[in-house]
């Protein structure tokens, strides 16, 4: 995989994470879930956000090297 393809792959992963975070947020906002489910989804949302931040950092580092 070329460097450009790797960057595109990272960008795609970031987009997928952002979409997943939005889906989780929508489910939490609907208010139809139990408190335990909301708590679990909130943890998932936080983990997705941490992953997105890590991928963005990697993307910046790789782009600056390129």
Beta strands, then each sheet from edge to edge (+ up, - down):
end
